Amino acid sequence: MDELRALFWGTFILALAFTSFIASLLLFASGRTIRPRYPSPDRQDALVHLAVLRLSGPER
């Protein structure tokens, strides 16, 4: 009876591990990775940042 119980728990743990592995593949290995989208830099924004960098350079 102990061998049967051990076989049951072993099979249960293996099935749980296999199911978790498949679920992680479906969730994280898909091409639908969620990444933050940053707006493309505008030319005017780039000029403002360049002016700030010039002012914060050797003039400090």
FILOMAR-809951 format. One line per field, with one value per residue (C-alpha): residue in three letters; x, y, z. Coordinates in nm, 2 decimals, m for minus. Each point is the difference from the previous one (the first is absolute). Layout:
REM residues N
resn = c(ALA | ...) $
east = c(X | ...) $
north = c(Y | ...) $
up = c(Z | ...) $
END
This chain:
REM residues 60
resn = c(MET | ASP | GLU | LEU | ARG | ALA | LEU | PHE | TRP | GLY | THR | PHE | ILE | LEU | ALA | LEU | ALA | PHE | THR | SER | PHE | ILE | ALA | SER | LEU | LEU | LEU | PHE | ALA | SER | GLY | ARG | THR | ILE | ARG | PRO | ARG | TYR | PRO | SER | PRO | ASP | ARG | GLN | ASP | ALA | LEU | VAL | HIS | LEU | ALA | VAL | LEU | ARG | LEU | SER | GLY | PRO | GLU | ARG) $
east = c(0.00 | 0.29 | 0.15 | m0.34 | m0.02 | 0.36 | m0.08 | m0.31 | 0.19 | 0.29 | m0.23 | m0.20 | 0.32 | 0.13 | m0.34 | 0.00 | 0.36 | m0.08 | m0.32 | 0.19 | 0.27 | m0.26 | m0.19 | 0.33 | 0.08 | m0.35 | 0.02 | 0.36 | 0.13 | m0.26 | 0.06 | m0.23 | 0.26 | m0.13 | 0.25 | m0.05 | m0.03 | 0.19 | m0.11 | 0.24 | 0.21 | m0.11 | 0.25 | m0.10 | 0.05 | 0.34 | 0.10 | m0.12 | 0.20 | 0.30 | m0.03 | m0.03 | 0.31 | 0.19 | m0.09 | 0.09 | 0.34 | 0.30 | m0.21 | m0.06) $
north = c(0.00 | 0.24 | m0.06 | 0.08 | 0.32 | 0.10 | m0.07 | 0.22 | 0.29 | m0.04 | 0.00 | 0.30 | 0.20 | m0.08 | 0.10 | 0.33 | 0.08 | m0.08 | 0.21 | 0.29 | m0.02 | 0.00 | 0.29 | 0.20 | m0.06 | 0.11 | 0.32 | 0.12 | m0.15 | 0.15 | 0.29 | 0.22 | 0.14 | 0.31 | 0.28 | 0.36 | 0.22 | 0.32 | 0.29 | 0.07 | 0.30 | 0.32 | 0.23 | 0.29 | m0.22 | m0.10 | 0.37 | 0.08 | m0.28 | 0.10 | 0.36 | m0.13 | m0.22 | 0.30 | 0.21 | m0.27 | m0.06 | 0.21 | 0.30 | m0.16) $
up = c(0.00 | 0.07 | m0.34 | m0.16 | 0.20 | m0.09 | m0.37 | 0.02 | 0.15 | m0.24 | m0.30 | 0.15 | 0.05 | m0.35 | m0.16 | 0.20 | m0.11 | m0.37 | 0.01 | 0.16 | m0.27 | m0.28 | 0.16 | 0.03 | m0.36 | m0.11 | 0.21 | m0.04 | m0.33 | m0.22 | m0.23 | 0.20 | 0.24 | 0.17 | m0.01 | 0.07 | m0.31 | 0.01 | m0.23 | m0.28 | 0.08 | m0.17 | m0.17 | 0.22 | 0.32 | m0.13 | m0.04 | 0.35 | 0.15 | m0.20 | 0.13 | 0.36 | m0.05 | m0.13 | 0.30 | 0.25 | m0.15 | 0.08 | 0.11 | 0.34) $
END
